[in-house]
Amino acid sequence: MSRTTVELPALTRAFLTRPRTATLTTLRPDGTPHVTPVRFTFDAATGLVRVTTRAGARKARNVSAGGPAARVALCQADGFRWVTLEGQAAVTDAPARLVEAVRRHTARYREAPPTPLDLVVIEIAVDCVLSLNL
């Protein structure tokens, strides 16, 4: 999964740092969309979105089933302002990546995410950004 810097206007970057919930859209094995609310962090310097979840969660299973070509969309909205981050996704349970995801989540939301025994992080290498009114 490649990572690149994602250039965003200052208002868009600020919008993505607010402690809001977004929706994550993944594809089920039958090709139908699965949309779920998530908390996330976005690192514009690396173009990486991180979502912590359980390995057994449908969203994690969908990404894993999609293999290295799995694509997802994450959308944060506030009224008629929104940003969608799209890209290739992968699931990892690598300890260093979990620690970084939890650290970033805690900084953004001012509380640690749930930490089930099967904690994983979905990492999304953002390659497309869509937005409105930002």
ChimeraX attribute file (.defattr): number of C-alpha atoms within 10 A of each C-alpha:
attribute: neighborCount
match mode: 1-to-1
recipient: residues
	/A:1	11
	/A:2	11
	/A:3	14
	/A:4	13
	/A:5	14
	/A:6	18
	/A:7	12
	/A:8	11
	/A:9	9
	/A:10	10
	/A:11	10
	/A:12	17
	/A:13	17
	/A:14	11
	/A:15	17
	/A:16	23
	/A:17	14
	/A:18	12
	/A:19	15
	/A:20	15
	/A:21	15
	/A:22	21
	/A:23	18
	/A:24	23
	/A:25	20
	/A:26	25
	/A:27	21
	/A:28	16
	/A:29	13
	/A:30	7
	/A:31	10
	/A:32	10
	/A:33	14
	/A:34	15
	/A:35	16
	/A:36	13
	/A:37	13
	/A:38	16
	/A:39	19
	/A:40	29
	/A:41	24
	/A:42	22
	/A:43	17
	/A:44	16
	/A:45	11
	/A:46	14
	/A:47	21
	/A:48	24
	/A:49	22
	/A:50	24
	/A:51	23
	/A:52	25
	/A:53	22
	/A:54	19
	/A:55	20
	/A:56	12
	/A:57	12
	/A:58	17
	/A:59	23
	/A:60	23
	/A:61	17
	/A:62	25
	/A:63	24
	/A:64	19
	/A:65	15
	/A:66	20
	/A:67	13
	/A:68	13
	/A:69	14
	/A:70	17
	/A:71	20
	/A:72	24
	/A:73	20
	/A:74	24
	/A:75	20
	/A:76	22
	/A:77	17
	/A:78	11
	/A:79	6
	/A:80	8
	/A:81	13
	/A:82	18
	/A:83	21
	/A:84	19
	/A:85	22
	/A:86	21
	/A:87	21
	/A:88	23
	/A:89	27
	/A:90	22
	/A:91	23
	/A:92	17
	/A:93	16
	/A:94	10
	/A:95	12
	/A:96	8
	/A:97	16
	/A:98	20
	/A:99	13
	/A:100	13
	/A:101	24
	/A:102	22
	/A:103	16
	/A:104	19
	/A:105	22
	/A:106	14
	/A:107	13
	/A:108	19
	/A:109	17
	/A:110	11
	/A:111	11
	/A:112	14
	/A:113	19
	/A:114	11
	/A:115	13
	/A:116	10
	/A:117	8
	/A:118	11
	/A:119	18
	/A:120	24
	/A:121	26
	/A:122	26
	/A:123	25
	/A:124	27
	/A:125	27
	/A:126	28
	/A:127	16
	/A:128	13
	/A:129	16
	/A:130	10
	/A:131	14
	/A:132	11
	/A:133	10
	/A:134	14
